[in-house]
Amino acid sequence: MSDDVLFEIENLSKYFDVENKKKLRAVDGISLQIKRGETFGLVGESGCGKSTLGRTLVRIYEPTSGSIRYDGKDIAKLGRREAKEYASKVQMIFQDPYASLNPRMTIGDIIKEGMKIHKIGNDKDRTDRMCELLELVGLSKEHAQRFPYEFSGGQRQRVGIARALAVNPEFIVCDEPVSALDVSIQAQIINLLRELQDKLGLTLLFIAHDLSVVRYISDRVGVMYLGSLVEVANAEELYLNPIHPYTKGLLSAIPVADPLVENSRKRSLLEGDIPSPVDIPTGCKFASRCPYATSDKKEGVPPLHDFGGGHYVACFNAQSLINSMDEGNF
């Protein structure tokens, strides 16, 4: 693993038991590298496994199979001390800024809690650090004695960011951190995250539904479909030259503010039904909706085919996609 790679994920899967002894394949055979200092955006429909992947990285969930290497170390083989150190280095900002905060605790105690658990400094040091973090995220030390219900959604999310930063992490999973906020507040939180990343040298996994937001904040973007990655590329490359039919369908659904452009542009419509994540067919999960699928039934998850320049697409019939690109259909 090269020095610039922080996370190396290999064939990672996370299954959940459901009724009738079946398995819900939330994350299914994902291989991915996240580079140090970058923002990796993760997009896809609800239920595709984005949040499950993020929660598996921070060890809220234990993987069913596969491996996660952080800074060259397999996190499944960490000792107790190393595991606690990993927990401080890898933090999470949750989607709901209210449900993720303890309503019985003051804002100051919420931010200091992680420092107490990881035994960072004495009480005065923790209080000073808490006040510093409140200022850093755009609040003030006067807010420390208030409770979560006294804040707006945007302010609560700032508290969530401060709590994540309290233990000096290197990597933060941002699990749809702006989806529950007003549009006017979303931009403030996104800009705050970018400023903090530049100032503190953070690495971010940014999970979201809003494709425009992901394009703005991300260096690279991965597209998930039913627990698997179907396309990975640099942000601008993915948005300007999408290759996988699913990615094209997602991007074509982004509305354009100009009504003349919106009414005249060509859309890529996806046909067919989404398979059940409990009863996924063998082979390519997108085959029932793909115009390039063949009658050949192949086992396993389609491999990521390298289209050059760090642009990867999961497809058994990569040559068909190449031919379509040559014909100007992409």
C-alpha positions, 0 to 999 in steps of 0.5 A: 500500500502506497504512502498516500493511501489511508484506507485500503478496502478489499472485497468488503461485505456486510450482510444482515440476517432477515426473516426466513434465514435470508441475508440482506447484502447491504455491502457486497464485495467492495474494493476501494482505496481512499487517499490521504487528504482527499474527499471521497464522495459516495452517491447512490439511491437510498438503500444502496449501502452507502451508510452501511459502508461508512459505519463499517469503516468506523466499526459501528458494524463489523464486516461479514467478510473482506478486509479494511486496512488503515494506514497499512494495518488490518483493523480486524487485527488491532489490539485493545490499545490500537483499537482505541487509538483507531477509534479516535482517529476515525470519527463520524458526523451523522445525518440527523443532527438532533437524534445524534446528540444526547438531549440530557447533556449540555453542548459543552459536555457532549463535546468533552465526552470523547476527550474524557473517554480517550483521556485527553488532557485534564478537565481544564484542558478539555474545557479550553479545547471545547471552547476552541472547537466551538469557535472553530465551527462558528459558535461561541463558548457562551453556547456551552451551557445550552442543551441541543433543543435550544439550537437550530438544525444547522447549529446542532450539526456544527456541534456534531462536527465539533464533537467529531474533531474533539479527539483529533481525528485523521478521517471523518465519515460524513454520513449525509451531513446536510440532507436534514438541513435547509438549502441555505444552511447546507452551503454553510456546512459544506464550506465549513467542512472544506475549510476544516479539511484544509486547516486540519489536513483531514480525509473525508468520506462524504456520503450524500444523495445530492449529486451537485453537493458531492461534485462541489466538495469531492475530489473523487466520487464512487457510485453505488448500486445495491451494495456494489461500486459501479463507477469510480472516477475523479469528480469532474471526469465522472460528471462530464464523462459518465460511462456506466448506464446507472451513473448516466441515469443518476446524473440526468436526473439532476435538475437544471435551473434554466427552463430552456436547457431543462426542457431541451436536454436529453435524459437517460432513463432507466427502465426495469425494476430494482432487484431486492437486496434480499434476493439479488440475482447472481452476476451483474445486479444491474443486468435487468436494467442495462441496455448492454446486458447479454444473455450470458449468465456470469457469476460474481460481482462485475470487475472494475474495468480501467478506462484510463485516468483513474476512471473505473467502471464495473461491467462484464461487457466493458467492450460494449461500453467502449464501442458505445463511447466510440459511437458517441452514445456517451 
